[in-house]
Amino acid sequence: MNNRRRLLAALGAAGIAPLAAFAQKPAVVHRVGILDVRAHRDTNLEELRKGLHELGYREGENLKLEFRWAEGKPERLRALADELVRANVELIFTATTPGALAAKSASGTIPIVFVAVGDPVGAGVVSSLARPGGNVTGLTHFSVDLVGKTLELAKEVVPGLKHVAVLAPSSNPTTALKLVRIQSAAQALGVKVQVTEVRRAGDFESAFESIRLQKPAALMPLLDTLTITYSKEIADFARAHRLPTFFEQREFVEDGGLASYGTSYPAMYRRAATYVDKVLKGTRVGTLPVEQPTRFELVINLKTAQALGLTVPQSMLMRADELIE
């Protein structure tokens, strides 16, 4: 028996585990639930993955993601959140106000990190931005206060704007809060606002017909999973009726909308990875303040403007973060 074998045998006889045994100790695998209301894979989740990767997490090694997709049906979120609770995940990551409320209803103990909740306090997701308490925190996209600014942009781009149609997803708790802000801004700007509600996919055909009959000079679809899912149909309708369309998220502009003003979603998802990391490492979720965006993006589709016969003011072109040509 050589010296190495004698040493290992001696360690075993003394009840001391060899160093190799320590080296083979399996890594802790963190199980994170992803609750997503979309009808397809959310491309922004790749930014969350990249952020986690930068922080040392590797799927299949020390991280397992449990996905639950609502397929564009918010009413399924609570049941899917219950599934994640039963799966014993360490943390639930979710997006949008309905997603955050569903996760919160499903568990009062599992840490929940959200993104893209327009008014977390007003919607009842957290009690305070600075001191969320409980088991929920995350990043807001601040969209409730931005809708007034979006209406101002519409007034700046469309000459003599007097009438705007608002496409409002009524099942989203944030919608009512946004409509209050829009009506206040509209009064100050001297603009008439007409609201057309949609609750489900089957409502779009009648909603489009109602808007057509109103003959507005611009269209503002409010941000929600439903309007995101049908963003191309909304953009197609707007082009067919030569309606300048103003959004809260750049993805709509990529689909043919005229302009958007809001938070960078890829940046928000990547930033959320730091919250997930802190919670997995032991930080109490309720002590992490809800983070508000400090930068907003103005995106303009010049091709759409040309098709509508609109000349975007030079001052706005200079302010734009991105021009799609």
SERO-4910 file (N, C-alpha, C, O; in steps of 0.05 Angstrom, whole numbers):
BEGIN
 pado doro    nc1    nc2    nc3   cac1   cac2   cac3    cc1    cc2    cc3    oc1    oc2    oc3
  Met    A     17    -24      0      0      0      0     18     25      0     36     27     17
  Asn    A     13     43    -19     30     67    -20     21     87      2      2     83     17
  Asn    A     37    108      4     32    127     26      5    141     25     -8    145     46
  Arg    A     -5    148      0    -31    161     -3    -53    143      7    -71    152     22
  Arg    A    -52    117     -1    -73     99      8    -72     95     38    -93     93     51
  Arg    A    -47     94     50    -45     91     79    -59    115     93    -72    112    113
  Leu    A    -54    139     81    -66    163     93    -96    163     92   -109    168    112
  Leu    A   -107    155     69   -136    154     66   -148    133     85   -169    137     97
  Ala    A   -134    110     87   -144     89    105   -144     98    134   -162     93    149
  Ala    A   -123    113    141   -121    123    169   -142    144    175   -154    144    196
  Leu    A   -148    161    155   -169    181    159   -196    168    162   -212    175    179
  Gly    A   -201    147    145   -226    132    148   -229    118    174   -251    119    186
  Ala    A   -208    106    184   -208     92    209   -214    111    232   -226    104    253
  Ala    A   -204    136    229   -208    156    250   -235    170    248   -241    188    265
  Gly    A   -251    163    228   -276    176    224   -275    204    211   -293    219    213
  Ile    A   -252    209    198   -249    235    185   -252    231    155   -239    215    143
  Ala    A   -271    247    143   -276    244    114   -253    254     98   -242    275    104
  Pro    A   -245    240     77   -223    249     60   -231    276     46   -255    282     44
  Leu    A   -211    291     38   -217    317     25   -233    314      0   -249    331     -7
  Ala    A   -230    291    -14   -245    287    -39   -275    287    -34   -291    295    -50
  Ala    A   -283    277    -10   -311    276     -3   -323    305     -2   -345    310    -10
  Phe    A   -306    323     10   -315    351     11   -318    363    -16   -336    378    -22
  Ala    A   -299    356    -33   -298    368    -60   -322    359    -77   -331    373    -95
  Gln    A   -334    336    -70   -356    325    -85   -383    333    -74   -404    324    -83
  Lys    A   -383    350    -53   -408    359    -41   -425    374    -62   -415    393    -74
  Pro    A   -450    366    -67   -466    378    -88   -472    407    -82   -475    415    -59
  Ala    A   -472    424   -104   -479    452   -101   -508    455    -94   -525    439   -102
  Val    A   -514    477    -79   -542    483    -73   -556    492    -99   -545    509   -114
  Val    A   -579    480   -105   -594    488   -129   -618    505   -120   -636    495   -106
  His    A   -618    530   -129   -640    548   -122   -663    544   -142   -659    545   -166
  Arg    A   -687    541   -131   -710    537   -149   -727    563   -148   -737    571   -128
  Val    A   -729    575   -172   -743    600   -175   -766    596   -194   -763    586   -216
  Gly    A   -790    604   -185   -814    602   -201   -817    627   -218   -813    650   -209
  Ile    A   -824    624   -244   -829    646   -262   -859    645   -269   -868    627   -283
  Leu    A   -873    665   -261   -902    667   -266   -906    689   -287   -902    712   -282
  Asp    A   -914    681   -311   -916    700   -334   -944    698   -346   -954    676   -353
  Val    A   -956    721   -350   -983    722   -360   -984    720   -391  -1006    717   -402
  Arg    A   -962    721   -404   -962    723   -433   -971    697   -447   -970    675   -435
  Ala    A   -978    701   -472   -986    678   -488   -963    665   -502   -966    645   -516
  His    A   -939    676   -499   -915    666   -512   -892    673   -494   -895    688   -475
  Arg    A   -869    661   -500   -846    666   -483   -838    696   -483   -835    708   -505
  Asp    A   -835    707   -460   -828    735   -457   -798    738   -463   -781    728   -448
  Thr    A   -792    753   -484   -763    756   -492   -748    771   -470   -723    768   -468
  Asn    A   -762    787   -454   -748    802   -433   -737    784   -412   -718    791   -398
  Leu    A   -748    760   -410   -738    741   -390   -709    733   -396   -694    725   -378
  Glu    A   -701    735   -421   -673    729   -428   -654    749   -414   -632    742   -407
  Glu    A   -664    774   -410   -648    793   -396   -646    786   -367   -625    790   -355
  Leu    A   -667    776   -355   -665    766   -327   -645    743   -325   -629    743   -307
  Arg    A   -646    725   -344   -627    703   -345   -598    713   -347   -580    703   -333
  Lys    A   -594    732   -365   -567    743   -368   -557    756   -342   -534    753   -334
  Gly    A   -575    771   -329   -568    784   -304   -561    763   -283   -541    767   -268
  Leu    A   -576    742   -281   -570    721   -261   -544    707   -268   -528    700   -250
  His    A   -539    703   -294   -514    690   -303   -490    707   -294   -470    696   -285
  Glu    A   -492    733   -297   -471    751   -289   -465    750   -259   -443    756   -250
  Leu    A   -486    743   -244   -483    741   -215   -475    713   -205   -474    708   -181
  Gly    A   -469    696   -224   -458    669   -217   -478    646   -217   -472    624   -208
  Tyr    A   -502    651   -228   -522    629   -228   -521    615   -255   -519    628   -276
  Arg    A   -522    588   -254   -521    572   -279   -544    552   -278   -546    535   -260
  Glu    A   -562    555   -298   -584    536   -300   -574    508   -304   -556    503   -320
  Gly    A   -585    489   -289   -576    462   -290   -554    455   -271   -547    432   -266
  Glu    A   -542    476   -259   -520    472   -239   -529    482   -212   -533    466   -193
  Asn    A   -533    508   -209   -541    518   -183   -568    534   -184   -575    548   -166
  Leu    A   -581    531   -207   -607    546   -211   -626    529   -228   -618    518   -249
  Lys    A   -651    527   -219   -672    514   -234   -695    534   -236   -706    543   -215
  Leu    A   -704    540   -260   -727    558   -264   -752    541   -271   -752    525   -289
  Glu    A   -773    546   -255   -798    533   -259   -817    553   -273   -826    572   -260
  Phe    A   -824    548   -298   -841    567   -313   -870    559   -312   -878    536   -313
  Arg    A   -887    580   -310   -916    577   -311   -926    599   -329   -923    623   -323
  Trp    A   -938    592   -352   -948    611   -372   -978    612   -372   -991    591   -373
  Ala    A   -989    636   -370  -1018    639   -370  -1030    641   -397  -1055    643   -400
  Glu    A  -1014    641   -418  -1023    641   -446  -1041    665   -452  -1061    662   -466
  Gly    A  -1035    688   -440  -1050    712   -445  -1077    713   -431  -1093    730   -437
  Lys    A  -1081    696   -411  -1106    695   -396  -1101    701   -367  -1094    683   -351
  Pro    A  -1105    726   -358  -1099    734   -331  -1114    717   -310  -1104    714   -287
  Glu    A  -1137    707   -317  -1153    692   -298  -1140    666   -290  -1148    653   -271
  Arg    A  -1120    657   -305  -1105    632   -299  -1082    636   -279  -1071    617   -269
  Leu    A  -1076    661   -274  -1051    667   -259  -1052    656   -231  -1032    645   -221
  Arg    A  -1075    658   -217  -1076    649   -189  -1071    619   -187  -1057    610   -170
  Ala    A  -1084    603   -205  -1080    574   -205  -1051    567   -211  -1040    549   -199
  Leu    A  -1039    582   -229  -1011    577   -235   -992    584   -212   -972    571   -207
  Ala    A   -999    606   -198   -984    614   -174   -986    592   -153   -967    586   -139
  Asp    A  -1010    581   -150  -1014    559   -130   -996    535   -138   -986    522   -120
  Glu    A   -993    530   -164   -976    508   -172   -947    513   -164   -934    494   -155
  Leu    A   -938    537   -166   -910    543   -159   -906    541   -128   -885    532   -119
  Val    A   -927    548   -113   -925    545    -84   -923    515    -77   -907    507    -60
  Arg    A   -939    499    -91   -938    469    -85   -912    457    -95   -903    436    -85
  Ala    A   -899    470   -114   -873    460   -124   -850    468   -105   -827    461   -111
  Asn    A   -856    482    -84   -836    490    -63   -813    507    -75   -790    502    -68
  Val    A   -820    526    -92   -799    544   -102   -790    562    -79   -806    568    -60
  Glu    A   -766    572    -81   -755    590    -61   -765    619    -64   -767    634    -45
  Leu    A   -771    625    -89   -778    653    -96   -796    652   -121   -792    635   -138
  Ile    A   -814    671   -123   -831    674   -147   -824    700   -160   -826    721   -148
  Phe    A   -817    699   -186   -812    723   -202   -836    726   -221   -844    707   -234
  Thr    A   -847    751   -222   -870    755   -239   -870    783   -250   -855    800   -241
  Ala    A   -887    787   -270   -889    814   -283   -918    821   -284   -936    804   -285
  Thr    A   -923    847   -285   -949    860   -287   -964    859   -261   -959    843   -244
  Thr    A   -984    878   -259  -1000    879   -234  -1016    854   -229  -1016    844   -207
  Pro    A  -1030    842   -249  -1044    818   -244  -1026    795   -235  -1034    779   -218
  Gly    A  -1002    793   -246   -983    773   -238   -975    776   -209   -974    756   -194
  Ala    A   -968    801   -201   -960    806   -174   -982    800   -154   -977    789   -133
  Leu    A  -1006    808   -160  -1029    804   -142  -1035    774   -140  -1042    765   -118
  Ala    A  -1033    759   -162  -1038    730   -161  -1017    716   -143  -1024    699   -127
  Ala    A   -992    724   -147   -971    711   -130   -974    718   -101   -971    701    -84
  Lys    A   -982    743    -95   -985    752    -68  -1009    737    -55  -1008    730    -31
  Ser    A  -1030    732    -70  -1053    718    -60  -1047    689    -54  -1058    677    -36
  Ala    A  -1029    678    -70  -1022    649    -68  -1004    644    -44  -1006    622    -32
  Ser    A   -988    663    -35   -970    658    -13   -963    684      2   -957    704    -10
  Gly    A   -964    682     28   -955    705     45   -928    701     56   -919    717     72
  Thr    A   -914    679     48   -888    673     59   -866    671     38   -843    680     43
  Ile    A   -872    659     15   -852    656     -6   -844    684    -17   -862    699    -24
  Pro    A   -819    691    -18   -811    717    -29   -820    720    -58   -818    702    -74
  Ile    A   -830    744    -64   -840    751    -91   -825    776   -101   -825    796    -87
  Val    A   -814    774   -124   -801    797   -137   -816    802   -163   -819    785   -180
  Phe    A   -826    827   -166   -841    834   -190   -827    855   -206   -809    869   -197
  Val    A   -835    857   -232   -828    879   -249   -853    888   -263   -873    874   -264
  Ala    A   -852    913   -275   -873    923   -292   -900    925   -278   -921    919   -290
  Val    A   -900    934   -253   -925    940   -239   -927    971   -238   -909    984   -227
  Gly    A   -948    982   -250   -949   1011   -254   -952   1027   -229   -939   1048   -227
  Asp    A   -968   1018   -210   -972   1032   -185   -974   1012   -162   -997   1005   -155
  Pro    A   -952   1002   -152   -953    980   -132   -969    986   -107   -982    969    -96
  Val    A   -968   1011    -98   -982   1019    -74  -1012   1022    -81  -1029   1010    -67
  Gly    A  -1018   1036   -102  -1046   1040   -109  -1061   1015   -116  -1085   1012   -111
  Ala    A  -1046    995   -128  -1059    970   -135  -1059    950   -112  -1071    928   -115
  Gly    A  -1047    957    -89  -1048    939    -66  -1027    917    -66  -1030    898    -52
  Val    A  -1006    920    -83   -985    900    -83   -967    903    -59   -959    883    -47
  Val    A   -960    928    -52   -944    933    -28   -957    956    -13   -972    971    -25
  Ser    A   -949    959     12   -961    981     28   -945   1007     25   -955   1028     31
  Ser    A   -919   1004     17   -902   1028     15   -879   1021     -4   -870    999     -5
  Leu    A   -871   1041    -20   -848   1037    -38   -822   1035    -22   -805   1018    -28
  Ala    A   -819   1052     -2   -794   1052     13   -792   1029     32   -770   1018     36
  Arg    A   -814   1020     44   -814    998     63   -837    979     55   -858    980     67
  Pro    A   -833    962     35   -854    944     26   -865    926     48   -889    921     49
  Gly    A   -847    916     66   -856    897     86   -866    871     73   -865    869     48
  Gly    A   -876    853     89   -887    829     77   -867    813     61   -843    812     67
  Asn    A   -877    800     40   -860    782     24   -858    791     -5   -851    775    -22
  Val    A   -864    816    -11   -865    825    -39   -848    851    -42   -850    869    -26
  Thr    A   -833    852    -63   -819    877    -72   -812    874   -102   -818    853   -114
  Gly    A   -800    894   -113   -792    892   -141   -787    919   -154   -777    938   -141
  Leu    A   -793    921   -180   -787    945   -195   -812    954   -209   -825    939   -224
  Thr    A   -819    980   -205   -843    991   -219   -834   1004   -245   -812   1015   -247
  His    A   -852   1004   -265   -846   1018   -289   -859   1046   -289   -857   1061   -309
  Phe    A   -873   1052   -267   -883   1080   -263   -902   1088   -284   -905   1112   -289
  Ser    A   -916   1070   -297   -932   1077   -320   -957   1094   -314   -967   1109   -331
  Val    A   -967   1093   -289   -990   1108   -282   -985   1138   -285  -1002   1153   -296
  Asp    A   -962   1147   -276   -956   1176   -278   -946   1184   -306   -945   1208   -313
  Leu    A   -939   1164   -322   -928   1170   -349   -949   1175   -370   -944   1187   -391
  Val    A   -974   1165   -365   -994   1167   -386  -1001   1196   -393  -1007   1203   -415
  Gly    A   -999   1214   -373  -1004   1242   -378   -982   1254   -396   -988   1270   -414
  Lys    A   -958   1245   -392   -936   1254   -409   -939   1243   -438   -933   1257   -457
  Thr    A   -949   1219   -440   -954   1207   -467   -975   1223   -482   -972   1227   -506
  Leu    A   -995   1232   -468  -1016   1249   -480  -1004   1276   -489  -1012   1287   -510
  Glu    A   -986   1287   -473   -972   1312   -481   -956   1308   -507   -956   1326   -524
  Leu    A   -943   1285   -509   -928   1279   -534   -947   1278   -558   -940   1288   -579
  Ala    A   -970   1265   -554   -989   1264   -576   -998   1292   -585  -1001   1297   -609
  Lys    A  -1002   1309   -565  -1011   1336   -571   -989   1351   -586   -994   1368   -603
  Glu    A   -964   1345   -580   -941   1358   -593   -937   1348   -622   -929   1364   -639
  Val    A   -943   1323   -627   -938   1311   -654   -961   1316   -673   -957   1323   -696
  Val    A   -986   1314   -663  -1009   1316   -681  -1019   1345   -681  -1028   1354   -660
  Pro    A  -1018   1358   -703  -1026   1386   -705  -1056   1390   -697  -1073   1376   -707
  Gly    A  -1061   1408   -678  -1088   1414   -670  -1103   1391   -657  -1128   1390   -660
  Leu    A  -1089   1373   -644  -1102   1350   -632  -1124   1358   -612  -1119   1373   -593
  Lys    A  -1148   1348   -617  -1171   1354   -599  -1186   1329   -589  -1201   1331   -570
  His    A  -1181   1306   -602  -1197   1282   -595  -1179   1257   -596  -1167   1251   -616
  Val    A  -1177   1244   -573  -1160   1220   -571  -1178   1196   -561  -1193   1199   -542
  Ala    A  -1175   1174   -574  -1188   1149   -565  -1168   1134   -547  -1145   1131   -554
  Val    A  -1178   1124   -525  -1162   1108   -506  -1173   1079   -506  -1196   1075   -499
  Leu    A  -1156   1060   -512  -1163   1032   -511  -1154   1021   -484  -1131   1019   -478
  Ala    A  -1174   1015   -467  -1168   1010   -439  -1174    981   -431  -1198    972   -432
  Pro    A  -1154    965   -423  -1158    938   -414  -1171    938   -386  -1157    943   -366
  Ser    A  -1196    934   -384  -1211    939   -359  -1205    919   -337  -1211    924   -313
  Ser    A  -1193    895   -343  -1188    875   -323  -1163    882   -307  -1157    869   -286
  Asn    A  -1147    901   -316  -1122    908   -302  -1128    929   -281  -1139    950   -287
  Pro    A  -1121    923   -255  -1127    942   -234  -1114    970   -237  -1124    989   -226
  Thr    A  -1093    971   -253  -1079    997   -257  -1094   1015   -276  -1089   1039   -277
  Thr    A  -1111   1003   -293  -1124   1019   -314  -1140   1042   -302  -1139   1065   -313
  Ala    A  -1156   1037   -281  -1172   1059   -270  -1154   1082   -260  -1162   1105   -263
  Leu    A  -1131   1075   -249  -1113   1096   -239  -1102   1112   -262  -1099   1137   -261
  Lys    A  -1096   1099   -284  -1085   1113   -308  -1106   1131   -320  -1100   1153   -329
  Leu    A  -1131   1122   -321  -1152   1138   -333  -1157   1164   -318  -1163   1185   -330
  Val    A  -1153   1164   -291  -1155   1188   -276  -1133   1208   -285  -1139   1232   -288
  Arg    A  -1108   1198   -288  -1086   1215   -297  -1091   1226   -325  -1086   1249   -330
  Ile    A  -1101   1209   -342  -1106   1217   -370  -1127   1239   -371  -1124   1259   -386
  Gln    A  -1149   1235   -357  -1170   1255   -357  -1160   1282   -346  -1168   1303   -356
  Ser    A  -1143   1281   -326  -1132   1306   -315  -1114   1320   -335  -1116   1344   -339
  Ala    A  -1097   1304   -349  -1079   1316   -369  -1095   1326   -392  -1089   1347   -404
  Ala    A  -1116   1311   -400  -1133   1319   -423  -1147   1346   -418  -1149   1363   -436
  Gln    A  -1156   1350   -394  -1169   1375   -386  -1150   1398   -389  -1157   1420   -399
  Ala    A  -1125   1394   -379  -1105   1415   -380  -1097   1421   -409  -1090   1444   -415
  Leu    A  -1097   1401   -426  -1088   1405   -454  -1111   1412   -473  -1106   1419   -496
  Gly    A  -1135   1412   -463  -1158   1418   -480  -1164   1396   -500  -1172   1402   -522
  Val    A  -1161   1371   -491  -1165   1348   -509  -1189   1332   -499  -1191   1327   -475
  Lys    A  -1206   1323   -517  -1228   1305   -510  -1218   1276   -511  -1205   1268   -530
  Val    A  -1224   1261   -490  -1216   1233   -488  -1241   1215   -488  -1259   1220   -472
  Gln    A  -1241   1195   -505  -1263   1175   -504  -1250   1148   -499  -1231   1140   -512
  Val    A  -1261   1134   -479  -1250   1109   -470  -1266   1085   -481  -1290   1085   -479
  Thr    A  -1252   1066   -493  -1264   1042   -503  -1251   1018   -488  -1226   1016   -489
  Glu    A  -1266   1002   -474  -1255    981   -458  -1253    954   -473  -1269    948   -490
  Val    A  -1233    939   -466  -1230    911   -475  -1223    894   -450  -1208    903   -433
  Arg    A  -1236    871   -448  -1231    854   -426  -1218    827   -434  -1203    815   -419
  Arg    A  -1224    819   -459  -1214    793   -469  -1209    796   -500  -1217    816   -512
  Ala    A  -1196    776   -511  -1189    776   -539  -1213    782   -557  -1210    796   -577
  Gly    A  -1236    770   -551  -1259    773   -568  -1271    801   -568  -1289    806   -584
  Asp    A  -1261    819   -551  -1272    846   -550  -1260    865   -571  -1270    887   -576
  Phe    A  -1238    857   -583  -1223    876   -601  -1239    884   -625  -1238    907   -633
  Glu    A  -1253    865   -638  -1267    872   -662  -1288    894   -657  -1289    913   -673
  Ser    A  -1304    891   -636  -1324    912   -630  -1311    938   -620  -1321    959   -626
  Ala    A  -1288    935   -606  -1274    959   -596  -1263    975   -620  -1265    999   -620
  Phe    A  -1252    961   -639  -1241    975   -663  -1264    990   -678  -1260   1012   -687
  Glu    A  -1287    976   -680  -1309    989   -694  -1319   1014   -679  -1326   1034   -691
  Ser    A  -1320   1012   -653  -1328   1035   -636  -1309   1058   -640  -1317   1081   -643
  Ile    A  -1283   1052   -640  -1263   1074   -644  -1265   1086   -671  -1262   1110   -675
  Arg    A  -1270   1069   -691  -1272   1079   -719  -1295   1099   -721  -1293   1120   -734
  Leu    A  -1318   1093   -708  -1341   1110   -709  -1336   1136   -693  -1349   1157   -699
  Gln    A  -1319   1136   -674  -1313   1160   -658  -1297   1180   -675  -1299   1204   -669
  Lys    A  -1282   1171   -694  -1266   1188   -712  -1246   1205   -696  -1246   1229   -698
  Pro    A  -1230   1192   -679  -1210   1207   -663  -1187   1215   -681  -1184   1206   -703
  Ala    A  -1170   1233   -670  -1146   1242   -685  -1121   1226   -676  -1100   1229   -689
  Ala    A  -1123   1211   -655  -1101   1195   -645  -1112   1172   -627  -1135   1173   -618
  Leu    A  -1095   1152   -623  -1103   1129   -607  -1082   1123   -586  -1058   1124   -591
  Met    A  -1091   1118   -561  -1073   1111   -539  -1082   1084   -527  -1101   1084   -511
  Pro    A  -1070   1062   -534  -1076   1036   -521  -1060   1035   -494  -1036   1040   -494
  Leu    A  -1074   1029   -472  -1060   1027   -447  -1046   1000   -444  -1055    980   -454
  Leu    A  -1024   1001   -430  -1007    977   -428  -1019    955   -411  -1028    960   -388
  Asp    A  -1020    931   -421  -1030    908   -408  -1022    883   -424  -1016    886   -448
  Thr    A  -1022    860   -411  -1016    836   -426  -1034    832   -451  -1025    823   -472
  Leu    A  -1059    839   -448  -1078    836   -470  -1070    854   -493  -1070    845   -516
  Thr    A  -1064    879   -488  -1056    897   -510  -1029    890   -521  -1023    895   -545
  Ile    A  -1011    880   -504   -985    871   -514   -988    847   -533   -976    846   -554
  Thr    A  -1005    828   -525  -1010    804   -541  -1021    812   -568  -1015    799   -589
  Tyr    A  -1038    832   -569  -1051    840   -594  -1039    866   -605  -1053    882   -618
  Ser    A  -1014    871   -599  -1002    896   -608  -1001    899   -638  -1005    921   -649
  Lys    A   -996    877   -653   -995    879   -682  -1023    885   -693  -1025    901   -712
  Glu    A  -1043    873   -682  -1071    878   -691  -1078    907   -686  -1091    920   -703
  Ile    A  -1070    918   -663  -1075    946   -657  -1061    964   -676  -1073    983   -687
  Ala    A  -1036    958   -682  -1020    975   -700  -1032    973   -729  -1033    993   -743
  Asp    A  -1040    949   -737  -1052    946   -764  -1078    962   -766  -1083    975   -786
  Phe    A  -1095    961   -745  -1119    977   -745  -1113   1007   -747  -1126   1021   -762
  Ala    A  -1093   1016   -732  -1087   1044   -732  -1076   1053   -759  -1084   1075   -768
  Arg    A  -1060   1037   -772  -1050   1044   -799  -1072   1045   -819  -1074   1063   -836
  Ala    A  -1090   1025   -817  -1112   1024   -837  -1130   1048   -835  -1142   1057   -855
  His    A  -1132   1060   -811  -1149   1083   -807  -1133   1109   -803  -1144   1129   -794
  Arg    A  -1107   1107   -810  -1089   1130   -809  -1090   1144   -781  -1093   1169   -779
  Leu    A  -1088   1128   -760  -1089   1138   -733  -1061   1139   -721  -1049   1118   -718
  Pro    A  -1050   1162   -714  -1025   1163   -699  -1029   1149   -672  -1049   1155   -658
  Thr    A  -1012   1130   -665  -1016   1114   -641   -993   1118   -622   -969   1116   -629
  Phe    A  -1000   1123   -596   -979   1129   -576   -981   1108   -553  -1003   1103   -543
  Phe    A   -958   1097   -546   -957   1075   -528   -939   1081   -504   -926   1102   -502
  Glu    A   -939   1061   -485   -922   1063   -461   -897   1045   -464   -880   1045   -446
  Gln    A   -896   1029   -485   -874   1009   -487   -865   1008   -516   -881   1008   -534
  Arg    A   -838   1006   -519   -826   1007   -546   -834    985   -564   -834    988   -589
  Glu    A   -841    961   -553   -848    938   -570   -871    945   -589   -873    934   -611
  Phe    A   -890    962   -580   -912    970   -597   -902    986   -621   -913    983   -643
  Val    A   -882   1002   -616   -872   1019   -638   -857   1001   -658   -858   1007   -682
  Glu    A   -844    981   -649   -831    962   -667   -851    948   -685   -845    940   -707
  Asp    A   -876    945   -674   -898    932   -690   -912    951   -708   -930    944   -723
  Gly    A   -904    977   -708   -915    996   -727   -929   1020   -714   -940   1037   -728
  Gly    A   -930   1021   -687   -941   1045   -674   -923   1069   -679   -900   1066   -688
  Leu    A   -934   1093   -674   -919   1117   -680   -898   1124   -660   -875   1129   -667
  Ala    A   -905   1124   -634   -885   1132   -614   -892   1119   -587   -914   1111   -582
  Ser    A   -871   1117   -570   -875   1107   -543   -858   1123   -524   -837   1133   -531
  Tyr    A   -867   1125   -499   -851   1138   -478   -854   1121   -453   -876   1119   -442
  Gly    A   -832   1110   -443   -834   1094   -419   -807   1082   -411   -786   1089   -422
  Thr    A   -809   1063   -393   -785   1050   -382   -774   1030   -402   -788   1019   -418
  Ser    A   -747   1026   -400   -734   1005   -416   -740    978   -402   -729    973   -381
  Tyr    A   -755    961   -415   -762    935   -402   -738    916   -401   -735    903   -380
  Pro    A   -722    914   -422   -698    897   -419   -680    905   -396   -671    888   -381
  Ala    A   -676    931   -392   -660    941   -370   -673    934   -343   -659    927   -324
  Met    A   -699    937   -342   -713    931   -317   -711    902   -309   -707    895   -286
  Tyr    A   -714    884   -329   -712    855   -323   -684    847   -314   -680    831   -296
  Arg    A   -664    859   -327   -636    853   -319   -630    863   -291   -617    850   -275
  Arg    A   -640    887   -285   -637    898   -258   -651    881   -237   -641    878   -215
  Ala    A   -673    868   -245   -688    852   -226   -671    828   -216   -676    817   -195
  Ala    A   -652    819   -232   -635    797   -225   -620    803   -199   -615    785   -183
  Thr    A   -613    828   -194   -599    835   -169   -618    831   -145   -608    824   -123
  Tyr    A   -643    836   -148   -663    832   -127   -666    802   -121   -666    794    -98
  Val    A   -668    787   -142   -670    758   -139   -645    747   -124   -648    731   -106
  Asp    A   -622    756   -132   -597    748   -120   -596    754    -90   -588    738    -74
  Lys    A   -604    779    -83   -603    787    -55   -621    769    -38   -614    761    -15
  Val    A   -645    764    -48   -664    748    -33   -654    719    -30   -656    708     -8
  Leu    A   -644    708    -51   -633    680    -50   -610    678    -30   -604    657    -19
  Lys    A   -596    701    -26   -573    701     -8   -581    708     21   -564    711     38
  Gly    A   -607    712     25   -616    715     53   -628    742     60   -637    745     83
  Thr    A   -627    761     43   -639    787     49   -670    784     51   -682    772     34
  Arg    A   -681    796     72   -710    795     75   -723    812     54   -717    836     51
  Val    A   -741    800     39   -752    814     15   -766    840     23   -765    859      8
  Gly    A   -780    840     46   -795    864     54   -778    888     61   -788    910     63
  Thr    A   -751    884     64   -733    906     70   -722    919     45   -709    940     47
  Leu    A   -726    907     22   -716    918     -3   -737    938    -15   -759    929    -22
  Pro    A   -730    963    -17   -749    983    -27   -756    977    -56   -740    967    -71
  Val    A   -781    983    -63   -789    981    -91   -774   1002   -107   -774   1026   -101
  Glu    A   -760    992   -128   -743   1010   -144   -759   1024   -166   -774   1011   -180
  Gln    A   -756   1050   -168   -770   1065   -189   -750   1072   -211   -726   1076   -206
  Pro    A   -759   1074   -236   -741   1080   -258   -731   1108   -256   -745   1126   -247
  Thr    A   -707   1112   -265   -695   1139   -265   -691   1149   -294   -684   1173   -298
  Arg    A   -697   1132   -313   -693   1140   -341   -716   1129   -358   -724   1106   -355
  Phe    A   -726   1145   -376   -748   1137   -394   -740   1141   -423   -725   1159   -429
  Glu    A   -750   1124   -440   -742   1124   -468   -765   1135   -486   -788   1128   -483
  Leu    A   -757   1152   -504   -775   1162   -525   -767   1148   -551   -745   1152   -560
  Val    A   -785   1132   -562   -779   1118   -587   -800   1127   -608   -824   1127   -602
  Ile    A   -790   1133   -632   -808   1143   -653   -803   1126   -678   -780   1121   -686
  Asn    A   -825   1118   -691   -823   1103   -716   -827   1122   -739   -849   1131   -745
  Leu    A   -805   1130   -752   -806   1150   -773   -820   1139   -798   -833   1154   -813
  Lys    A   -819   1113   -802   -832   1101   -825   -863   1104   -822   -877   1110   -841
  Thr    A   -872   1099   -797   -901   1103   -792   -909   1132   -795   -930   1138   -806
  Ala    A   -892   1150   -785   -898   1179   -788   -901   1186   -817   -919   1201   -824
  Gln    A   -883   1176   -834   -884   1182   -862   -909   1171   -875   -922   1185   -891
  Ala    A   -917   1147   -867   -941   1135   -878   -966   1151   -870   -986   1152   -885
  Leu    A   -965   1163   -847   -988   1179   -837   -987   1208   -847  -1006   1223   -843
  Gly    A   -966   1215   -861   -963   1242   -870   -957   1262   -848   -964   1286   -851
  Leu    A   -945   1253   -827   -939   1270   -804   -909   1279   -804   -892   1263   -810
  Thr    A   -905   1304   -798   -877   1313   -794   -872   1316   -764   -883   1333   -751
  Val    A   -854   1298   -754   -848   1299   -726   -831   1324   -720   -811   1328   -734
  Pro    A   -838   1340   -701   -822   1365   -695   -793   1358   -690   -786   1338   -678
  Gln    A   -776   1376   -700   -747   1372   -697   -739   1370   -667   -721   1355   -660
  Ser    A   -753   1385   -650   -747   1385   -622   -751   1357   -610   -737   1348   -592
  Met    A   -772   1343   -620   -778   1316   -610   -758   1296   -621   -749   1277   -607
  Leu    A   -750   1300   -646   -730   1282   -658   -704   1284   -642   -690   1264   -639
  Met    A   -697   1308   -633   -672   1312   -618   -674   1298   -591   -654   1290   -580
  Arg    A   -698   1297   -579   -702   1285   -553   -704   1255   -554   -700   1241   -534
  Ala    A   -709   1244   -577   -714   1215   -580   -690   1199   -573   -667   1206   -580
  Asp    A   -694   1176   -559   -673   1158   -553   -668   1139   -576   -645   1129   -580
  Glu    A   -689   1134   -592   -686   1117   -615   -705   1125   -637   -728   1131   -631
  Leu    A   -696   1125   -661   -713   1130   -685   -713   1105   -702   -692   1096   -711
  Ile    A   -737   1094   -707   -739   1070   -723   -746   1079   -752   -766   1093   -756
  Glu    A   -728   1071   -770   -732   1081   -798   -738   1058   -817   -742   1062   -841
***
